[in-house]
Amino acid sequence: MNRRTWLPVILTLFVIGCSGNEEIEVGSDSGNQNSGANGKQANNEGQIVIVSEINGGGDQDIGYKATVDSLKAHPNLRAVFAINDPSALGAWQAISEANKTDVIKIVGFDGERAGKQAILEGKIYADPIQFPKKMGVEIMKKILAFQAGEDYEKLELIPTSLYKKADAEKDPELQEGRRSFGEDADVEQQGVIGYSAMMLKNPFFVVIRDSLTNAGALNGYKVITTDAASDVEKQANQIENFISQGVDAIVLNPTDRLAIGSAIKKANEAGIPVFTCDLQCVAEGIEIAGHIGTDNFQGGELAGKAMIELLGDEGGEVLVLDFKQANSCVLRVDGFKKVINAHNERRKAGE
């Protein structure tokens, strides 16, 4: 045979020799890609897959727009974890408009009145709830202890509890027309506190404002409230104004866990104690006189457990609406992911 005649024969023998009796799957990592440790078959069924983690802004409008976009990109979504009630309600609005409320469920966070009402109505499955009224009272106690030169716990985190429809059905707050914070007392004026709220559009911070204002009045302190509207520069200006006014203490919900540090440092240099509430500032070189907040990591873990319960054995795709400006929200997502990742590992192991 000449060279041209032998060529097809050689190629045929080469292919047979490479393939043997096995069929090679294009794109597979190995022939044992479905095997787990000790030769056990890995079980990927029932896993919960976070297909997208995007900014929900902690706001209903931003949460709505983010969910609208996510529904287009991920048509097989089964659930949403939102870092607070406003973004959760925005997600529900988008899901409702897409006629997918029977398919896609929501786990939120906060447990404010609107969120609790949504849980009662079946719009949100569950919330790890916070206690903003208690925060206002407790931060006032820290201010009083500081002014009196007494010892106090500088860092205090309040654990969350999981709130579901059964809790909403017996919640007296949903049966009352309004919250009551008590009546103003006639107390001798002791000083002035400046409170810079992160965003009064969010009712959570309204509760903190009302609680702090009432607790201050009961102890002779006037509380001046300003709304930073999630704007770091605006909050920095508010802090500078408080310094100029010579307030006795500053309370704030930091609009950014790092960027607000320079404004806090100015208050430190002016000798005005700064207390943070709900949200922490983690910037270096600053002094925080006291913090009261939620154990957000623990709350995120509760949200993860609620999600596992919600999706059951089927698992499915999940959207996370985060808000990375706020340290508290970062911790919520971290706690959520820890529980979801552990669940997925158990499913892989066939448990």
C-alpha positions as CSV (number, residue, x, y, z in Angstrom):
1,M,0.0,0.0,0.0
2,N,1.2,3.5,-0.6
3,R,1.3,6.2,2.0
4,R,-2.2,7.6,1.1
5,T,-3.9,4.1,1.4
6,W,-2.5,3.5,4.9
7,L,-3.5,6.8,6.5
8,P,-7.3,6.0,7.1
9,V,-6.3,2.6,8.7
10,I,-3.9,4.2,11.1
11,L,-6.4,6.8,12.2
12,T,-9.1,4.2,12.8
13,L,-6.8,2.0,15.0
14,F,-5.7,5.1,17.0
15,V,-9.3,6.1,17.8
16,I,-10.2,2.5,18.9
17,G,-7.1,2.3,21.0
18,C,-7.9,5.6,22.8
19,S,-11.6,4.8,23.5
20,G,-11.4,1.2,24.5
21,N,-14.8,0.0,25.7
22,E,-15.7,3.3,27.4
23,E,-17.6,6.3,26.1
24,I,-15.9,9.6,27.0
25,E,-18.2,12.5,27.9
26,V,-17.1,15.8,26.6
27,G,-16.7,18.4,29.3
28,S,-16.6,16.0,32.3
29,D,-13.8,16.4,34.8
30,S,-13.4,12.7,35.3
31,G,-15.1,9.4,35.1
32,N,-15.8,9.6,38.8
33,Q,-17.2,13.1,39.0
34,N,-20.3,11.9,40.8
35,S,-18.5,10.1,43.5
36,G,-18.0,11.5,47.0
37,A,-15.7,10.6,49.8
38,N,-15.1,6.9,50.4
39,G,-16.6,6.1,47.1
40,K,-20.2,7.2,48.0
41,Q,-22.3,8.8,45.3
42,A,-22.6,12.6,45.8
43,N,-26.2,13.8,45.9
44,N,-26.7,17.2,44.4
45,E,-30.4,17.0,44.6
46,G,-32.2,19.3,47.2
47,Q,-29.3,21.8,47.3
48,I,-30.0,25.5,47.7
49,V,-28.1,27.4,45.1
50,I,-27.5,31.2,45.5
51,V,-27.6,32.2,41.8
52,S,-27.3,35.9,42.4
53,E,-26.4,38.3,45.2
54,I,-27.1,41.9,44.3
55,N,-27.7,45.2,46.0
56,G,-31.3,45.6,47.3
57,G,-30.4,49.0,48.8
58,G,-32.3,48.2,52.0
59,D,-35.1,50.0,50.1
60,Q,-38.4,48.9,48.6
61,D,-37.9,50.6,45.2
62,I,-34.4,49.3,44.8
63,G,-35.4,45.9,46.0
64,Y,-38.2,45.9,43.4
65,K,-36.0,46.8,40.5
66,A,-33.3,44.4,41.5
67,T,-35.8,41.5,41.6
68,V,-37.4,42.5,38.3
69,D,-33.9,42.2,36.7
70,S,-33.2,38.9,38.5
71,L,-36.5,37.3,37.4
72,K,-35.4,37.9,33.8
73,A,-31.9,36.5,34.3
74,H,-33.0,33.6,36.5
75,P,-36.4,32.3,35.4
76,N,-36.2,29.3,37.7
77,L,-35.9,31.2,41.0
78,R,-37.7,29.6,43.9
79,A,-37.0,32.0,46.7
80,V,-35.5,35.3,47.8
81,F,-33.6,36.2,51.0
82,A,-33.8,40.0,51.6
83,I,-31.7,41.7,54.3
84,N,-34.7,43.8,55.5
85,D,-38.4,44.2,55.2
86,P,-38.5,47.1,52.7
87,S,-36.4,45.2,50.2
88,A,-38.4,42.1,50.8
89,L,-41.6,44.0,50.1
90,G,-40.0,45.3,46.9
91,A,-39.2,41.8,45.9
92,W,-42.7,40.6,46.6
93,Q,-44.1,43.5,44.4
94,A,-41.9,42.3,41.5
95,I,-42.8,38.6,42.0
96,S,-46.5,39.5,42.2
97,E,-46.3,41.5,38.9
98,A,-44.7,38.4,37.3
99,N,-47.5,36.2,38.6
100,K,-45.1,34.0,40.4
101,T,-46.2,34.4,44.0
102,D,-47.2,30.7,44.1
103,V,-43.7,29.7,42.9
104,I,-41.2,32.1,44.5
105,K,-41.2,32.7,48.3
106,I,-39.5,35.2,50.4
107,V,-37.5,35.2,53.7
108,G,-37.0,38.7,55.0
109,F,-35.4,40.3,58.1
110,D,-36.5,43.0,60.6
111,G,-40.0,42.2,61.8
112,E,-41.3,45.8,61.5
113,R,-45.0,46.3,61.4
114,A,-45.2,46.2,57.6
115,G,-43.1,43.1,57.5
116,K,-45.2,41.4,60.2
117,Q,-48.4,42.3,58.2
118,A,-46.8,40.8,55.1
119,I,-46.1,37.6,57.0
120,L,-49.7,37.5,58.2
121,E,-50.9,37.9,54.6
122,G,-48.5,35.2,53.3
123,K,-46.4,37.6,51.3
124,I,-43.3,36.8,53.4
125,Y,-42.6,33.4,54.8
126,A,-40.6,34.4,57.9
127,D,-38.4,37.1,59.4
128,P,-35.7,37.0,62.1
129,I,-37.1,40.0,64.0
130,Q,-35.1,42.8,65.7
131,F,-36.2,44.9,68.6
132,P,-35.7,48.6,67.6
133,K,-37.7,50.0,70.5
134,K,-35.4,48.2,73.0
135,M,-32.4,49.7,71.1
136,G,-33.5,53.2,71.7
137,V,-34.0,52.6,75.4
138,E,-30.7,50.7,75.8
139,I,-28.6,53.3,74.0
140,M,-30.1,56.0,76.3
141,K,-29.0,53.9,79.3
142,K,-25.4,53.8,77.9
143,I,-25.4,57.6,77.4
144,L,-26.6,58.1,81.0
145,A,-23.9,55.8,82.3
146,F,-21.3,57.5,80.3
147,Q,-22.3,61.0,81.6
148,A,-22.3,59.7,85.1
149,G,-18.9,58.1,84.8
150,E,-20.3,54.7,85.5
151,D,-19.3,51.3,84.1
152,Y,-21.4,49.9,81.3
153,E,-21.3,47.3,78.6
154,K,-20.0,49.0,75.5
155,L,-21.0,46.4,73.0
156,E,-24.4,44.8,73.3
157,L,-26.0,42.6,70.7
158,I,-29.7,41.5,71.0
159,P,-30.5,38.0,69.6
160,T,-33.2,37.8,67.0
161,S,-36.1,35.4,67.1
162,L,-37.8,33.8,64.1
163,Y,-41.3,35.2,63.4
164,K,-43.7,33.3,61.2
165,K,-47.4,33.4,60.3
166,A,-48.4,31.6,63.5
167,D,-46.7,34.4,65.5
168,A,-48.4,37.1,63.4
169,E,-51.8,35.6,64.0
170,K,-51.5,36.2,67.8
171,D,-49.4,39.4,67.7
172,P,-51.2,42.2,69.5
173,E,-49.2,44.8,67.6
174,L,-51.1,43.8,64.4
175,Q,-54.4,44.3,66.2
176,E,-53.5,47.7,67.6
177,G,-54.0,50.9,65.7
178,R,-50.6,52.3,66.7
179,R,-47.6,51.9,68.9
180,S,-47.5,53.6,72.3
181,F,-44.2,54.9,73.6
182,G,-45.6,56.5,76.8
183,E,-46.2,60.1,77.6
184,D,-43.7,62.9,78.0
185,A,-42.6,63.5,81.6
186,D,-41.9,66.9,83.1
187,V,-38.2,66.4,83.9
188,E,-35.5,69.0,84.4
189,Q,-33.4,69.5,81.2
190,Q,-30.1,67.7,81.4
191,G,-28.7,68.1,77.9
192,V,-29.1,67.5,74.1
193,I,-28.5,64.4,72.0
194,G,-28.0,64.5,68.3
195,Y,-29.4,61.5,66.4
196,S,-28.5,60.9,62.8
197,A,-30.8,58.2,61.4
198,M,-29.6,56.2,58.5
199,M,-32.9,56.5,56.6
200,L,-36.3,57.6,58.1
201,K,-38.0,56.3,55.0
202,N,-37.4,52.9,56.7
203,P,-39.9,52.5,59.6
204,F,-37.3,50.6,61.6
205,F,-35.3,53.7,62.2
206,V,-38.5,55.7,62.9
207,V,-39.1,53.3,65.9
208,I,-35.5,53.9,67.1
209,R,-36.1,57.6,66.8
210,D,-39.3,57.5,68.8
211,S,-38.0,55.2,71.4
212,L,-34.8,57.2,71.9
213,T,-36.7,60.5,72.0
214,N,-39.1,59.2,74.6
215,A,-36.3,57.7,76.7
216,G,-34.4,60.9,76.4
217,A,-37.4,63.0,77.5
218,L,-37.9,60.7,80.6
219,N,-34.3,61.5,81.6
220,G,-34.2,65.2,80.8
221,Y,-32.5,65.0,77.4
222,K,-33.8,66.6,74.2
223,V,-33.2,64.5,71.1
224,I,-32.5,66.3,67.8
225,T,-33.1,63.9,64.9
226,T,-31.8,64.3,61.4
227,D,-32.3,62.0,58.4
228,A,-29.1,61.0,56.5
229,A,-31.2,59.3,53.7
230,S,-28.4,56.7,53.2
231,D,-26.0,59.5,52.1
232,V,-22.5,59.4,53.8
233,E,-21.7,63.0,53.0
234,K,-25.0,64.2,54.3
235,Q,-24.5,62.2,57.5
236,A,-21.0,63.6,57.9
237,N,-22.4,67.1,57.6
238,Q,-25.0,66.3,60.2
239,I,-22.3,65.2,62.6
240,E,-20.4,68.4,62.0
241,N,-23.5,70.4,62.8
242,F,-24.0,68.5,66.0
243,I,-20.4,69.3,66.9
244,S,-21.1,73.0,66.2
245,Q,-24.2,72.9,68.3
246,G,-22.2,71.4,71.2
247,V,-24.5,68.5,71.8
248,D,-23.8,66.2,74.8
249,A,-23.8,63.0,72.8
250,I,-24.2,61.8,69.2
251,V,-26.1,58.7,68.2
252,L,-26.0,57.4,64.7
253,N,-26.9,54.5,62.4
254,P,-23.8,54.7,60.2
255,T,-24.6,55.1,56.5
256,D,-21.4,53.3,55.6
257,R,-19.4,51.1,57.9
258,L,-16.1,52.6,56.8
259,A,-16.6,56.0,55.1
260,I,-18.3,57.7,58.0
261,G,-15.2,57.1,60.2
262,S,-13.6,60.5,59.4
263,A,-16.7,62.4,60.7
264,I,-16.8,60.3,63.8
265,K,-13.1,61.1,64.4
266,K,-14.0,64.8,64.4
267,A,-16.5,64.2,67.1
268,N,-13.9,62.3,69.1
269,E,-11.5,65.2,68.8
270,A,-14.2,67.6,70.0
271,G,-14.7,65.5,73.1
272,I,-18.3,64.4,72.2
273,P,-19.1,60.8,72.8
274,V,-20.4,58.9,69.8
275,F,-22.8,55.9,70.2
276,T,-23.9,53.7,67.3
277,C,-27.2,51.9,67.1
278,D,-28.2,48.9,65.0
279,L,-25.3,49.5,62.5
280,Q,-21.7,49.5,63.4
281,C,-18.7,51.6,62.1
282,V,-15.6,49.5,61.7
283,A,-13.3,52.2,60.5
284,E,-9.9,52.3,62.2
285,G,-8.6,55.0,64.5
286,I,-12.0,56.0,65.9
287,E,-13.6,55.7,69.3
288,I,-17.2,54.5,69.8
289,A,-18.5,55.1,73.3
290,G,-21.1,52.3,73.0
291,H,-23.0,50.2,70.6
292,I,-26.4,48.5,70.8
293,G,-27.5,46.3,67.9
294,T,-28.8,43.0,66.8
295,D,-26.9,39.8,66.6
296,N,-27.1,39.9,62.9
297,F,-25.0,36.8,62.2
298,Q,-27.3,34.8,64.4
299,G,-30.3,36.3,62.6
300,G,-28.8,35.3,59.3
301,E,-28.4,31.8,60.5
302,L,-32.1,31.8,61.5
303,A,-33.0,33.1,58.0
304,G,-31.0,30.2,56.5
305,K,-32.8,27.7,58.6
306,A,-36.1,29.2,57.5
307,M,-35.1,29.0,53.9
308,I,-34.2,25.3,54.2
309,E,-37.6,24.7,55.8
310,L,-39.3,26.7,53.1
311,L,-37.7,24.9,50.1
312,G,-37.8,21.4,51.6
313,D,-36.2,18.4,49.9
314,E,-36.5,20.0,46.5
315,G,-34.1,22.9,47.2
316,G,-33.7,25.3,44.3
317,E,-32.3,28.7,43.1
318,V,-32.2,31.6,45.5
319,L,-31.7,35.3,45.0
320,V,-30.0,37.3,47.8
321,L,-30.8,41.0,48.1
322,D,-27.9,42.5,50.1
323,F,-26.7,45.9,51.2
324,K,-23.0,45.9,51.7
325,Q,-22.7,49.5,52.9
326,A,-24.1,48.3,56.2
327,N,-21.9,46.0,58.4
328,S,-25.1,44.5,59.9
329,C,-26.4,43.4,56.5
330,V,-23.0,41.9,55.6
331,L,-23.3,39.8,58.8
332,R,-26.8,38.7,58.0
333,V,-25.8,37.4,54.6
334,D,-22.7,35.7,56.1
335,G,-24.9,33.9,58.7
336,F,-27.4,32.9,56.0
337,K,-24.6,31.5,53.7
338,K,-23.0,29.5,56.6
339,V,-26.3,27.6,57.2
340,I,-27.0,27.1,53.5
341,N,-23.5,25.9,52.8
342,A,-23.7,23.4,55.6
343,H,-27.0,22.2,54.3
344,N,-25.6,21.7,50.8
345,E,-22.6,19.7,52.2
346,R,-25.0,17.4,54.0
347,R,-27.0,16.9,50.8
348,K,-23.8,16.1,48.9
349,A,-22.8,13.5,51.5
350,G,-26.2,11.9,51.1
351,E,-27.5,12.8,54.5
